[in-house]
């Protein structure tokens, strides 16, 4: 007998998760822009830039996914 596929996260938590994931993503994005604006060209580190960009994009990507899911757009 086949069982239905269900989400590991309750549907009621989608808006809360979307809010926090997008908030964290925007905070890391702000850190990235502040880091770029305040550091000199010689003091910048590529690893810091790439890690901040990666973390921000992951959080913003999952935040957007949960925002779409909470609004009824199932992707």
CHARMM-style PDB file with segment names, atoms N, HN, CA, C and O in Angstrom:
ATOM      1  N   UNK     1       0.840  -1.166   0.000  1.00  0.00      PROA
ATOM      2  CA  UNK     1       0.000   0.000   0.000  1.00  0.00      PROA
ATOM      3  C   UNK     1       0.894   1.240   0.000  1.00  0.00      PROA
ATOM      4  O   UNK     1       1.823   1.341   0.801  1.00  0.00      PROA
ATOM      5  N   UNK     2       0.614   2.167  -0.886  1.00  0.00      PROA
ATOM      6  HN  UNK     2      -0.141   2.086  -1.537  1.00  0.00      PROA
ATOM      7  CA  UNK     2       1.399   3.390  -1.007  1.00  0.00      PROA
ATOM      8  C   UNK     2       0.945   4.427   0.017  1.00  0.00      PROA
ATOM      9  O   UNK     2      -0.239   4.538   0.336  1.00  0.00      PROA
ATOM     10  N   UNK     3       1.902   5.169   0.514  1.00  0.00      PROA
ATOM     11  HN  UNK     3       2.864   5.079   0.256  1.00  0.00      PROA
ATOM     12  CA  UNK     3       1.575   6.243   1.452  1.00  0.00      PROA
ATOM     13  C   UNK     3       1.774   7.589   0.766  1.00  0.00      PROA
ATOM     14  O   UNK     3       2.600   7.713  -0.138  1.00  0.00      PROA
ATOM     15  N   UNK     4       1.031   8.575   1.187  1.00  0.00      PROA
ATOM     16  HN  UNK     4       0.360   8.474   1.922  1.00  0.00      PROA
ATOM     17  CA  UNK     4       1.132   9.907   0.601  1.00  0.00      PROA
ATOM     18  C   UNK     4       2.438  10.577   1.023  1.00  0.00      PROA
ATOM     19  O   UNK     4       2.929  10.376   2.134  1.00  0.00      PROA
ATOM     20  N   UNK     5       2.972  11.358   0.132  1.00  0.00      PROA
ATOM     21  HN  UNK     5       2.573  11.521  -0.770  1.00  0.00      PROA
ATOM     22  CA  UNK     5       4.180  12.110   0.434  1.00  0.00      PROA
ATOM     23  C   UNK     5       3.773  13.353   1.208  1.00  0.00      PROA
ATOM     24  O   UNK     5       2.875  14.087   0.794  1.00  0.00      PROA
ATOM     25  N   UNK     6       4.432  13.584   2.323  1.00  0.00      PROA
ATOM     26  HN  UNK     6       5.162  12.988   2.660  1.00  0.00      PROA
ATOM     27  CA  UNK     6       4.110  14.766   3.114  1.00  0.00      PROA
ATOM     28  C   UNK     6       5.383  15.554   3.401  1.00  0.00      PROA
ATOM     29  O   UNK     6       6.496  15.036   3.326  1.00  0.00      PROA
ATOM     30  N   UNK     7       5.182  16.791   3.724  1.00  0.00      PROA
ATOM     31  HN  UNK     7       4.277  17.213   3.786  1.00  0.00      PROA
ATOM     32  CA  UNK     7       6.300  17.682   4.006  1.00  0.00      PROA
ATOM     33  C   UNK     7       6.864  17.409   5.394  1.00  0.00      PROA
ATOM     34  O   UNK     7       6.099  17.135   6.319  1.00  0.00      PROA
ATOM     35  N   UNK     8       8.180  17.477   5.564  1.00  0.00      PROA
ATOM     36  HN  UNK     8       8.802  17.700   4.813  1.00  0.00      PROA
ATOM     37  CA  UNK     8       8.745  17.314   6.906  1.00  0.00      PROA
ATOM     38  C   UNK     8       8.485  18.525   7.798  1.00  0.00      PROA
ATOM     39  O   UNK     8       8.673  18.460   9.013  1.00  0.00      PROA
ATOM     40  N   UNK     9       8.055  19.627   7.192  1.00  0.00      PROA
ATOM     41  HN  UNK     9       7.903  19.680   6.205  1.00  0.00      PROA
ATOM     42  CA  UNK     9       7.734  20.849   7.934  1.00  0.00      PROA
ATOM     43  C   UNK     9       6.229  21.058   7.852  1.00  0.00      PROA
ATOM     44  O   UNK     9       5.641  20.937   6.777  1.00  0.00      PROA
ATOM     45  N   UNK    10       5.606  21.372   8.980  1.00  0.00      PROA
ATOM     46  HN  UNK    10       6.084  21.470   9.853  1.00  0.00      PROA
ATOM     47  CA  UNK    10       4.172  21.611   8.990  1.00  0.00      PROA
ATOM     48  C   UNK    10       3.841  22.840   8.145  1.00  0.00      PROA
ATOM     49  O   UNK    10       4.584  23.821   8.146  1.00  0.00      PROA
ATOM     50  N   UNK    11       2.737  22.778   7.434  1.00  0.00      PROA
ATOM     51  HN  UNK    11       2.133  21.981   7.433  1.00  0.00      PROA
ATOM     52  CA  UNK    11       2.333  23.859   6.538  1.00  0.00      PROA
ATOM     53  C   UNK    11       2.115  25.157   7.319  1.00  0.00      PROA
ATOM     54  O   UNK    11       2.329  26.241   6.777  1.00  0.00      PROA
ATOM     55  N   UNK    12       1.701  25.064   8.559  1.00  0.00      PROA
ATOM     56  HN  UNK    12       1.527  24.183   8.999  1.00  0.00      PROA
ATOM     57  CA  UNK    12       1.461  26.262   9.370  1.00  0.00      PROA
ATOM     58  C   UNK    12       2.743  27.033   9.657  1.00  0.00      PROA
ATOM     59  O   UNK    12       2.689  28.223   9.966  1.00  0.00      PROA
ATOM     60  N   UNK    13       3.883  26.380   9.562  1.00  0.00      PROA
ATOM     61  HN  UNK    13       3.927  25.413   9.311  1.00  0.00      PROA
ATOM     62  CA  UNK    13       5.161  27.019   9.857  1.00  0.00      PROA
ATOM     63  C   UNK    13       5.790  27.679   8.633  1.00  0.00      PROA
ATOM     64  O   UNK    13       6.819  28.339   8.772  1.00  0.00      PROA
ATOM     65  N   UNK    14       5.217  27.529   7.448  1.00  0.00      PROA
ATOM     66  HN  UNK    14       4.381  26.993   7.335  1.00  0.00      PROA
ATOM     67  CA  UNK    14       5.804  28.109   6.237  1.00  0.00      PROA
ATOM     68  C   UNK    14       5.981  29.623   6.320  1.00  0.00      PROA
ATOM     69  O   UNK    14       7.064  30.108   5.993  1.00  0.00      PROA
ATOM     70  N   UNK    15       4.974  30.399   6.740  1.00  0.00      PROA
ATOM     71  HN  UNK    15       4.094  30.005   7.005  1.00  0.00      PROA
ATOM     72  CA  UNK    15       5.193  31.854   6.805  1.00  0.00      PROA
ATOM     73  C   UNK    15       6.262  32.260   7.821  1.00  0.00      PROA
ATOM     74  O   UNK    15       7.044  33.175   7.565  1.00  0.00      PROA
ATOM     75  N   UNK    16       6.297  31.593   8.957  1.00  0.00      PROA
ATOM     76  HN  UNK    16       5.661  30.850   9.165  1.00  0.00      PROA
ATOM     77  CA  UNK    16       7.301  31.914   9.983  1.00  0.00      PROA
ATOM     78  C   UNK    16       8.693  31.577   9.473  1.00  0.00      PROA
ATOM     79  O   UNK    16       9.638  32.346   9.646  1.00  0.00      PROA
ATOM     80  N   UNK    17       8.803  30.422   8.844  1.00  0.00      PROA
ATOM     81  HN  UNK    17       8.035  29.797   8.703  1.00  0.00      PROA
ATOM     82  CA  UNK    17      10.102  30.025   8.307  1.00  0.00      PROA
ATOM     83  C   UNK    17      10.548  30.969   7.201  1.00  0.00      PROA
ATOM     84  O   UNK    17      11.721  31.338   7.132  1.00  0.00      PROA
ATOM     85  N   UNK    18       9.624  31.359   6.339  1.00  0.00      PROA
ATOM     86  HN  UNK    18       8.671  31.060   6.395  1.00  0.00      PROA
ATOM     87  CA  UNK    18       9.958  32.294   5.261  1.00  0.00      PROA
ATOM     88  C   UNK    18      10.465  33.601   5.836  1.00  0.00      PROA
ATOM     89  O   UNK    18      11.463  34.144   5.362  1.00  0.00      PROA
ATOM     90  N   UNK    19       9.785  34.111   6.858  1.00  0.00      PROA
ATOM     91  HN  UNK    19       8.974  33.669   7.243  1.00  0.00      PROA
ATOM     92  CA  UNK    19      10.192  35.381   7.463  1.00  0.00      PROA
ATOM     93  C   UNK    19      11.600  35.291   8.036  1.00  0.00      PROA
ATOM     94  O   UNK    19      12.430  36.157   7.762  1.00  0.00      PROA
ATOM     95  N   UNK    20      11.881  34.269   8.820  1.00  0.00      PROA
ATOM     96  HN  UNK    20      11.207  33.565   9.043  1.00  0.00      PROA
ATOM     97  CA  UNK    20      13.194  34.171   9.456  1.00  0.00      PROA
ATOM     98  C   UNK    20      14.306  33.874   8.463  1.00  0.00      PROA
ATOM     99  O   UNK    20      15.409  34.402   8.603  1.00  0.00      PROA
ATOM    100  N   UNK    21      14.043  33.048   7.473  1.00  0.00      PROA
ATOM    101  HN  UNK    21      13.146  32.619   7.359  1.00  0.00      PROA
ATOM    102  CA  UNK    21      15.077  32.759   6.481  1.00  0.00      PROA
ATOM    103  C   UNK    21      15.404  33.995   5.659  1.00  0.00      PROA
ATOM    104  O   UNK    21      16.574  34.266   5.390  1.00  0.00      PROA
ATOM    105  N   UNK    22      14.388  34.747   5.256  1.00  0.00      PROA
ATOM    106  HN  UNK    22      13.437  34.527   5.475  1.00  0.00      PROA
ATOM    107  CA  UNK    22      14.634  35.965   4.487  1.00  0.00      PROA
ATOM    108  C   UNK    22      15.307  37.017   5.361  1.00  0.00      PROA
ATOM    109  O   UNK    22      16.178  37.745   4.884  1.00  0.00      PROA
ATOM    110  N   UNK    23      14.920  37.110   6.629  1.00  0.00      PROA
ATOM    111  HN  UNK    23      14.212  36.519   7.017  1.00  0.00      PROA
ATOM    112  CA  UNK    23      15.552  38.081   7.532  1.00  0.00      PROA
ATOM    113  C   UNK    23      17.032  37.775   7.713  1.00  0.00      PROA
ATOM    114  O   UNK    23      17.862  38.684   7.677  1.00  0.00      PROA
ATOM    115  N   UNK    24      17.368  36.516   7.906  1.00  0.00      PROA
ATOM    116  HN  UNK    24      16.694  35.778   7.936  1.00  0.00      PROA
ATOM    117  CA  UNK    24      18.783  36.137   8.062  1.00  0.00      PROA
ATOM    118  C   UNK    24      19.534  36.385   6.752  1.00  0.00      PROA
ATOM    119  O   UNK    24      20.660  36.883   6.763  1.00  0.00      PROA
ATOM    120  N   UNK    25      18.915  36.039   5.638  1.00  0.00      PROA
ATOM    121  HN  UNK    25      18.000  35.634   5.629  1.00  0.00      PROA
ATOM    122  CA  UNK    25      19.551  36.277   4.343  1.00  0.00      PROA
ATOM    123  C   UNK    25      19.820  37.743   4.080  1.00  0.00      PROA
ATOM    124  O   UNK    25      20.878  38.098   3.560  1.00  0.00      PROA
ATOM    125  N   UNK    26      18.865  38.605   4.437  1.00  0.00      PROA
ATOM    126  HN  UNK    26      18.005  38.316   4.859  1.00  0.00      PROA
ATOM    127  CA  UNK    26      19.068  40.035   4.257  1.00  0.00      PROA
ATOM    128  C   UNK    26      20.125  40.580   5.219  1.00  0.00      PROA
ATOM    129  O   UNK    26      20.867  41.496   4.865  1.00  0.00      PROA
ATOM    130  N   UNK    27      20.198  40.029   6.419  1.00  0.00      PROA
ATOM    131  HN  UNK    27      19.594  39.285   6.706  1.00  0.00      PROA
ATOM    132  CA  UNK    27      21.228  40.461   7.375  1.00  0.00      PROA
ATOM    133  C   UNK    27      22.620  40.089   6.859  1.00  0.00      PROA
ATOM    134  O   UNK    27      23.548  40.891   6.957  1.00  0.00      PROA
ATOM    135  N   UNK    28      22.770  38.895   6.318  1.00  0.00      PROA
ATOM    136  HN  UNK    28      22.015  38.243   6.238  1.00  0.00      PROA
ATOM    137  CA  UNK    28      24.076  38.490   5.781  1.00  0.00      PROA
ATOM    138  C   UNK    28      24.405  39.293   4.530  1.00  0.00      PROA
ATOM    139  O   UNK    28      25.568  39.618   4.289  1.00  0.00      PROA
ATOM    140  N   UNK    29      23.389  39.615   3.733  1.00  0.00      PROA
ATOM    141  HN  UNK    29      22.445  39.352   3.929  1.00  0.00      PROA
ATOM    142  CA  UNK    29      23.609  40.466   2.562  1.00  0.00      PROA
ATOM    143  C   UNK    29      24.069  41.859   2.990  1.00  0.00      PROA
ATOM    144  O   UNK    29      24.964  42.438   2.374  1.00  0.00      PROA
ATOM    145  N   UNK    30      23.457  42.394   4.045  1.00  0.00      PROA
ATOM    146  HN  UNK    30      22.730  41.924   4.546  1.00  0.00      PROA
ATOM    147  CA  UNK    30      23.881  43.698   4.559  1.00  0.00      PROA
ATOM    148  C   UNK    30      25.321  43.639   5.061  1.00  0.00      PROA
ATOM    149  O   UNK    30      26.103  44.561   4.830  1.00  0.00      PROA
ATOM    150  N   UNK    31      25.670  42.544   5.754  1.00  0.00      PROA
ATOM    151  HN  UNK    31      25.035  41.795   5.942  1.00  0.00      PROA
ATOM    152  CA  UNK    31      27.056  42.368   6.201  1.00  0.00      PROA
ATOM    153  C   UNK    31      28.003  42.350   5.002  1.00  0.00      PROA
ATOM    154  O   UNK    31      29.077  42.950   5.054  1.00  0.00      PROA
ATOM    155  N   UNK    32      27.619  41.676   3.938  1.00  0.00      PROA
ATOM    156  HN  UNK    32      26.746  41.188   3.896  1.00  0.00      PROA
ATOM    157  CA  UNK    32      28.449  41.593   2.738  1.00  0.00      PROA
ATOM    158  C   UNK    32      28.673  42.982   2.137  1.00  0.00      PROA
ATOM    159  O   UNK    32      29.800  43.332   1.784  1.00  0.00      PROA
ATOM    160  N   UNK    33      27.609  43.767   2.020  1.00  0.00      PROA
ATOM    161  HN  UNK    33      26.694  43.483   2.307  1.00  0.00      PROA
ATOM    162  CA  UNK    33      27.748  45.105   1.447  1.00  0.00      PROA
ATOM    163  C   UNK    33      28.572  46.015   2.350  1.00  0.00      PROA
ATOM    164  O   UNK    33      29.380  46.803   1.858  1.00  0.00      PROA
ATOM    165  N   UNK    34      28.384  45.921   3.642  1.00  0.00      PROA
ATOM    166  HN  UNK    34      27.727  45.281   4.042  1.00  0.00      PROA
ATOM    167  CA  UNK    34      29.169  46.737   4.570  1.00  0.00      PROA
ATOM    168  C   UNK    34      30.637  46.335   4.515  1.00  0.00      PROA
ATOM    169  O   UNK    34      31.523  47.188   4.555  1.00  0.00      PROA
ATOM    170  N   UNK    35      30.890  45.031   4.424  1.00  0.00      PROA
ATOM    171  HN  UNK    35      30.170  44.338   4.391  1.00  0.00      PROA
ATOM    172  CA  UNK    35      32.271  44.546   4.312  1.00  0.00      PROA
ATOM    173  C   UNK    35      32.925  45.082   3.038  1.00  0.00      PROA
ATOM    174  O   UNK    35      34.082  45.501   3.062  1.00  0.00      PROA
ATOM    175  N   UNK    36      32.195  45.069   1.943  1.00  0.00      PROA
ATOM    176  HN  UNK    36      31.255  44.728   1.924  1.00  0.00      PROA
ATOM    177  CA  UNK    36      32.747  45.547   0.677  1.00  0.00      PROA
ATOM    178  C   UNK    36      32.985  47.054   0.709  1.00  0.00      PROA
ATOM    179  O   UNK    36      33.960  47.541   0.136  1.00  0.00      PROA
ATOM    180  N   UNK    37      32.106  47.788   1.370  1.00  0.00      PROA
ATOM    181  HN  UNK    37      31.314  47.393   1.835  1.00  0.00      PROA
ATOM    182  CA  UNK    37      32.215  49.247   1.360  1.00  0.00      PROA
ATOM    183  C   UNK    37      33.290  49.758   2.317  1.00  0.00      PROA
ATOM    184  O   UNK    37      33.895  50.800   2.065  1.00  0.00      PROA
ATOM    185  N   UNK    38      33.530  49.042   3.401  1.00  0.00      PROA
ATOM    186  HN  UNK    38      33.038  48.195   3.606  1.00  0.00      PROA
ATOM    187  CA  UNK    38      34.452  49.558   4.412  1.00  0.00      PROA
ATOM    188  C   UNK    38      35.860  48.990   4.324  1.00  0.00      PROA
ATOM    189  O   UNK    38      36.775  49.540   4.937  1.00  0.00      PROA
ATOM    190  N   UNK    39      36.061  47.924   3.593  1.00  0.00      PROA
ATOM    191  HN  UNK    39      35.318  47.477   3.095  1.00  0.00      PROA
ATOM    192  CA  UNK    39      37.406  47.352   3.513  1.00  0.00      PROA
ATOM    193  C   UNK    39      38.136  47.917   2.300  1.00  0.00      PROA
ATOM    194  O   UNK    39      37.530  48.272   1.289  1.00  0.00      PROA
ATOM    195  N   UNK    40      39.442  47.987   2.433  1.00  0.00      PROA
ATOM    196  HN  UNK    40      39.935  47.698   3.254  1.00  0.00      PROA
ATOM    197  CA  UNK    40      40.248  48.452   1.315  1.00  0.00      PROA
ATOM    198  C   UNK    40      40.453  47.304   0.333  1.00  0.00      PROA
ATOM    199  O   UNK    40      40.197  46.139   0.639  1.00  0.00      PROA
ATOM    200  N   UNK    41      40.910  47.662  -0.826  1.00  0.00      PROA
ATOM    201  HN  UNK    41      41.117  48.608  -1.075  1.00  0.00      PROA
ATOM    202  CA  UNK    41      41.092  46.647  -1.859  1.00  0.00      PROA
ATOM    203  C   UNK    41      42.129  45.596  -1.453  1.00  0.00      PROA
ATOM    204  O   UNK    41      42.005  44.425  -1.812  1.00  0.00      PROA
ATOM    205  N   UNK    42      43.152  46.020  -0.703  1.00  0.00      PROA
ATOM    206  HN  UNK    42      43.252  46.972  -0.411  1.00  0.00      PROA
ATOM    207  CA  UNK    42      44.212  45.099  -0.297  1.00  0.00      PROA
ATOM    208  C   UNK    42      43.832  44.255   0.913  1.00  0.00      PROA
ATOM    209  O   UNK    42      44.406  43.185   1.117  1.00  0.00      PROA
ATOM    210  N   UNK    43      42.877  44.712   1.719  1.00  0.00      PROA
ATOM    211  HN  UNK    43      42.411  45.581   1.554  1.00  0.00      PROA
ATOM    212  CA  UNK    43      42.530  43.958   2.933  1.00  0.00      PROA
ATOM    213  C   UNK    43      41.376  42.978   2.721  1.00  0.00      PROA
ATOM    214  O   UNK    43      41.038  42.222   3.631  1.00  0.00      PROA
ATOM    215  N   UNK    44      40.782  42.982   1.559  1.00  0.00      PROA
ATOM    216  HN  UNK    44      41.057  43.597   0.820  1.00  0.00      PROA
ATOM    217  CA  UNK    44      39.673  42.054   1.299  1.00  0.00      PROA
ATOM    218  C   UNK    44      40.184  40.634   1.136  1.00  0.00      PROA
ATOM    219  O   UNK    44      41.294  40.394   0.661  1.00  0.00      PROA
ATOM    220  N   UNK    45      39.323  39.690   1.555  1.00  0.00      PROA
ATOM    221  HN  UNK    45      38.422  39.885   1.941  1.00  0.00      PROA
ATOM    222  CA  UNK    45      39.655  38.276   1.395  1.00  0.00      PROA
ATOM    223  C   UNK    45      38.573  37.624   0.549  1.00  0.00      PROA
ATOM    224  O   UNK    45      37.380  37.800   0.797  1.00  0.00      PROA
ATOM    225  N   UNK    46      39.001  36.877  -0.441  1.00  0.00      PROA
ATOM    226  HN  UNK    46      39.970  36.734  -0.643  1.00  0.00      PROA
ATOM    227  CA  UNK    46      38.055  36.226  -1.336  1.00  0.00      PROA
ATOM    228  C   UNK    46      37.220  35.191  -0.594  1.00  0.00      PROA
ATOM    229  O   UNK    46      36.035  35.029  -0.885  1.00  0.00      PROA
ATOM    230  N   UNK    47      37.821  34.491   0.357  1.00  0.00      PROA
ATOM    231  HN  UNK    47      38.784  34.622   0.594  1.00  0.00      PROA
ATOM    232  CA  UNK    47      37.085  33.467   1.091  1.00  0.00      PROA
ATOM    233  C   UNK    47      35.960  34.085   1.926  1.00  0.00      PROA
ATOM    234  O   UNK    47      34.883  33.498   2.032  1.00  0.00      PROA
ATOM    235  N   UNK    48      36.192  35.250   2.513  1.00  0.00      PROA
ATOM    236  HN  UNK    48      37.067  35.727   2.426  1.00  0.00      PROA
ATOM    237  CA  UNK    48      35.150  35.929   3.284  1.00  0.00      PROA
ATOM    238  C   UNK    48      34.019  36.378   2.375  1.00  0.00      PROA
ATOM    239  O   UNK    48      32.846  36.232   2.717  1.00  0.00      PROA
ATOM    240  N   UNK    49      34.368  36.920   1.223  1.00  0.00      PROA
ATOM    241  HN  UNK    49      35.321  37.039   0.945  1.00  0.00      PROA
ATOM    242  CA  UNK    49      33.348  37.366   0.280  1.00  0.00      PROA
ATOM    243  C   UNK    49      32.516  36.199  -0.230  1.00  0.00      PROA
ATOM    244  O   UNK    49      31.289  36.284  -0.279  1.00  0.00      PROA
ATOM    245  N   UNK    50      33.171  35.115  -0.608  1.00  0.00      PROA
ATOM    246  HN  UNK    50      34.168  35.046  -0.569  1.00  0.00      PROA
ATOM    247  CA  UNK    50      32.452  33.965  -1.148  1.00  0.00      PROA
ATOM    248  C   UNK    50      31.581  33.280  -0.095  1.00  0.00      PROA
ATOM    249  O   UNK    50      30.468  32.846  -0.393  1.00  0.00      PROA
ATOM    250  N   UNK    51      32.086  33.183   1.131  1.00  0.00      PROA
ATOM    251  HN  UNK    51      32.990  33.536   1.373  1.00  0.00      PROA
ATOM    252  CA  UNK    51      31.293  32.529   2.173  1.00  0.00      PROA
ATOM    253  C   UNK    51      30.072  33.366   2.536  1.00  0.00      PROA
ATOM    254  O   UNK    51      28.989  32.817   2.741  1.00  0.00      PROA
ATOM    255  N   UNK    52      30.230  34.676   2.619  1.00  0.00      PROA
ATOM    256  HN  UNK    52      31.110  35.122   2.452  1.00  0.00      PROA
ATOM    257  CA  UNK    52      29.074  35.535   2.914  1.00  0.00      PROA
ATOM    258  C   UNK    52      28.058  35.475   1.780  1.00  0.00      PROA
ATOM    259  O   UNK    52      26.854  35.407   2.027  1.00  0.00      PROA
ATOM    260  N   UNK    53      28.534  35.500   0.553  1.00  0.00      PROA
ATOM    261  HN  UNK    53      29.512  35.555   0.352  1.00  0.00      PROA
ATOM    262  CA  UNK    53      27.618  35.432  -0.591  1.00  0.00      PROA
ATOM    263  C   UNK    53      26.910  34.083  -0.648  1.00  0.00      PROA
ATOM    264  O   UNK    53      25.723  34.025  -0.967  1.00  0.00      PROA
ATOM    265  N   UNK    54      27.611  33.012  -0.348  1.00  0.00      PROA
ATOM    266  HN  UNK    54      28.575  33.059  -0.088  1.00  0.00      PROA
ATOM    267  CA  UNK    54      27.006  31.684  -0.363  1.00  0.00      PROA
ATOM    268  C   UNK    54      25.934  31.546   0.713  1.00  0.00      PROA
ATOM    269  O   UNK    54      24.837  31.056   0.445  1.00  0.00      PROA
ATOM    270  N   UNK    55      26.254  31.979   1.927  1.00  0.00      PROA
ATOM    271  HN  UNK    55      27.145  32.377   2.145  1.00  0.00      PROA
ATOM    272  CA  UNK    55      25.295  31.882   3.031  1.00  0.00      PROA
ATOM    273  C   UNK    55      24.068  32.740   2.743  1.00  0.00      PROA
ATOM    274  O   UNK    55      22.939  32.303   2.968  1.00  0.00      PROA
ATOM    275  N   UNK    56      24.279  33.951   2.248  1.00  0.00      PROA
ATOM    276  HN  UNK    56      25.196  34.306   2.065  1.00  0.00      PROA
ATOM    277  CA  UNK    56      23.151  34.831   1.936  1.00  0.00      PROA
ATOM    278  C   UNK    56      22.279  34.241   0.843  1.00  0.00      PROA
ATOM    279  O   UNK    56      21.053  34.288   0.945  1.00  0.00      PROA
ATOM    280  N   UNK    57      22.877  33.690  -0.191  1.00  0.00      PROA
ATOM    281  HN  UNK    57      23.873  33.652  -0.274  1.00  0.00      PROA
ATOM    282  CA  UNK    57      22.082  33.145  -1.288  1.00  0.00      PROA
ATOM    283  C   UNK    57      21.311  31.905  -0.872  1.00  0.00      PROA
ATOM    284  O   UNK    57      20.187  31.698  -1.330  1.00  0.00      PROA
ATOM    285  N   UNK    58      21.887  31.080  -0.015  1.00  0.00      PROA
ATOM    286  HN  UNK    58      22.800  31.248   0.357  1.00  0.00      PROA
ATOM    287  CA  UNK    58      21.170  29.886   0.461  1.00  0.00      PROA
ATOM    288  C   UNK    58      19.973  30.294   1.314  1.00  0.00      PROA
ATOM    289  O   UNK    58      18.870  29.783   1.124  1.00  0.00      PROA
ATOM    290  N   UNK    59      20.188  31.213   2.252  1.00  0.00      PROA
ATOM    291  HN  UNK    59      21.085  31.629   2.407  1.00  0.00      PROA
ATOM    292  CA  UNK    59      19.085  31.647   3.106  1.00  0.00      PROA
ATOM    293  C   UNK    59      17.999  32.354   2.304  1.00  0.00      PROA
ATOM    294  O   UNK    59      16.814  32.110   2.528  1.00  0.00      PROA
ATOM    295  N   UNK    60      18.383  33.227   1.373  1.00  0.00      PROA
ATOM    296  HN  UNK    60      19.346  33.425   1.192  1.00  0.00      PROA
ATOM    297  CA  UNK    60      17.396  33.930   0.573  1.00  0.00      PROA
ATOM    298  C   UNK    60      16.675  32.979  -0.386  1.00  0.00      PROA
ATOM    299  O   UNK    60      15.487  33.154  -0.656  1.00  0.00      PROA
ATOM    300  N   UNK    61      17.382  31.987  -0.892  1.00  0.00      PROA
ATOM    301  HN  UNK    61      18.347  31.845  -0.673  1.00  0.00      PROA
ATOM    302  CA  UNK    61      16.746  31.006  -1.774  1.00  0.00      PROA
ATOM    303  C   UNK    61      15.705  30.172  -1.051  1.00  0.00      PROA
ATOM    304  O   UNK    61      14.586  30.015  -1.539  1.00  0.00      PROA
ATOM    305  N   UNK    62      16.064  29.634   0.113  1.00  0.00      PROA
ATOM    306  HN  UNK    62      16.973  29.762   0.510  1.00  0.00      PROA
ATOM    307  CA  UNK    62      15.094  28.851   0.876  1.00  0.00      PROA
ATOM    308  C   UNK    62      13.986  29.729   1.436  1.00  0.00      PROA
ATOM    309  O   UNK    62      12.844  29.284   1.551  1.00  0.00      PROA
ATOM    310  N   UNK    63      14.307  30.966   1.786  1.00  0.00      PROA
ATOM    311  HN  UNK    63      15.235  31.328   1.693  1.00  0.00      PROA
ATOM    312  CA  UNK    63      13.274  31.887   2.245  1.00  0.00      PROA
ATOM    313  C   UNK    63      12.261  32.175   1.157  1.00  0.00      PROA
ATOM    314  O   UNK    63      11.060  32.223   1.421  1.00  0.00      PROA
ATOM    315  N   UNK    64      12.737  32.368  -0.069  1.00  0.00      PROA
ATOM    316  HN  UNK    64      13.713  32.329  -0.283  1.00  0.00      PROA
ATOM    317  CA  UNK    64      11.837  32.587  -1.189  1.00  0.00      PROA
ATOM    318  C   UNK    64      10.991  31.351  -1.463  1.00  0.00      PROA
ATOM    319  O   UNK    64       9.805  31.462  -1.773  1.00  0.00      PROA
ATOM    320  N   UNK    65      11.593  30.186  -1.349  1.00  0.00      PROA
ATOM    321  HN  UNK    65      12.557  30.096  -1.097  1.00  0.00      PROA
ATOM    322  CA  UNK    65      10.842  28.946  -1.527  1.00  0.00      PROA
ATOM    323  C   UNK    65       9.708  28.839  -0.522  1.00  0.00      PROA
ATOM    324  O   UNK    65       8.577  28.534  -0.901  1.00  0.00      PROA
ATOM    325  N   UNK    66       9.987  29.084   0.749  1.00  0.00      PROA
ATOM    326  HN  UNK    66      10.906  29.332   1.057  1.00  0.00      PROA
ATOM    327  CA  UNK    66       8.946  28.990   1.763  1.00  0.00      PROA
ATOM    328  C   UNK    66       7.932  30.124   1.633  1.00  0.00      PROA
ATOM    329  O   UNK    66       6.767  29.946   1.990  1.00  0.00      PROA
ATOM    330  N   UNK    67       8.351  31.285   1.130  1.00  0.00      PROA
ATOM    331  HN  UNK    67       9.297  31.429   0.841  1.00  0.00      PROA
ATOM    332  CA  UNK    67       7.403  32.357   0.871  1.00  0.00      PROA
ATOM    333  C   UNK    67       6.423  31.960  -0.235  1.00  0.00      PROA
ATOM    334  O   UNK    67       5.223  32.216  -0.131  1.00  0.00      PROA
ATOM    335  N   UNK    68       6.932  31.345  -1.271  1.00  0.00      PROA
ATOM    336  HN  UNK    68       7.907  31.138  -1.355  1.00  0.00      PROA
ATOM    337  CA  UNK    68       6.051  30.868  -2.338  1.00  0.00      PROA
ATOM    338  C   UNK    68       5.122  29.761  -1.837  1.00  0.00      PROA
ATOM    339  O   UNK    68       3.938  29.742  -2.172  1.00  0.00      PROA
ATOM    340  N   UNK    69       5.662  28.835  -1.032  1.00  0.00      PROA
ATOM    341  HN  UNK    69       6.625  28.849  -0.760  1.00  0.00      PROA
ATOM    342  CA  UNK    69       4.838  27.769  -0.511  1.00  0.00      PROA
ATOM    343  C   UNK    69       3.754  28.297   0.424  1.00  0.00      PROA
ATOM    344  O   UNK    69       2.629  27.796   0.415  1.00  0.00      PROA
ATOM    345  N   UNK    70       4.084  29.302   1.229  1.00  0.00      PROA
ATOM    346  HN  UNK    70       4.997  29.709   1.236  1.00  0.00      PROA
ATOM    347  CA  UNK    70       3.083  29.830   2.152  1.00  0.00      PROA
ATOM    348  C   UNK    70       1.996  30.611   1.429  1.00  0.00      PROA
ATOM    349  O   UNK    70       0.884  30.735   1.943  1.00  0.00      PROA
ATOM    350  N   UNK    71       2.294  31.138   0.249  1.00  0.00      PROA
ATOM    351  HN  UNK    71       3.197  31.037  -0.169  1.00  0.00      PROA
ATOM    352  CA  UNK    71       1.277  31.872  -0.510  1.00  0.00      PROA
ATOM    353  C   UNK    71       0.467  30.970  -1.428  1.00  0.00      PROA
ATOM    354  O   UNK    71      -0.444  31.439  -2.109  1.00  0.00      PROA
ATOM    355  N   UNK    72       0.786  29.691  -1.453  1.00  0.00      PROA
ATOM    356  HN  UNK    72       1.526  29.310  -0.899  1.00  0.00      PROA
ATOM    357  CA  UNK    72      -0.010  28.749  -2.229  1.00  0.00      PROA
ATOM    358  C   UNK    72       0.576  28.368  -3.570  1.00  0.00      PROA
ATOM    359  O   UNK    72      -0.051  27.621  -4.320  1.00  0.00      PROA
ATOM    360  N   UNK    73       1.751  28.856  -3.893  1.00  0.00      PROA
ATOM    361  HN  UNK    73       2.261  29.464  -3.283  1.00  0.00      PROA
ATOM    362  CA  UNK    73       2.416  28.492  -5.151  1.00  0.00      PROA
ATOM    363  C   UNK    73       3.301  27.303  -4.851  1.00  0.00      PROA
ATOM    364  O   UNK    73       4.373  27.462  -4.268  1.00  0.00      PROA
ATOM    365  N   UNK    74       2.872  26.117  -5.238  1.00  0.00      PROA
ATOM    366  HN  UNK    74       2.001  25.988  -5.712  1.00  0.00      PROA
ATOM    367  CA  UNK    74       3.617  24.909  -4.920  1.00  0.00      PROA
ATOM    368  C   UNK    74       4.598  24.606  -6.033  1.00  0.00      PROA
ATOM    369  O   UNK    74       4.219  24.308  -7.165  1.00  0.00      PROA
ATOM    370  N   UNK    75       5.876  24.689  -5.677  1.00  0.00      PROA
ATOM    371  HN  UNK    75       6.184  24.931  -4.757  1.00  0.00      PROA
ATOM    372  CA  UNK    75       6.952  24.487  -6.661  1.00  0.00      PROA
ATOM    373  C   UNK    75       7.664  23.182  -6.410  1.00  0.00      PROA
ATOM    374  OT1 UNK    75       8.598  22.839  -7.134  1.00  0.00      PROA
TER     375      UNK     75
END
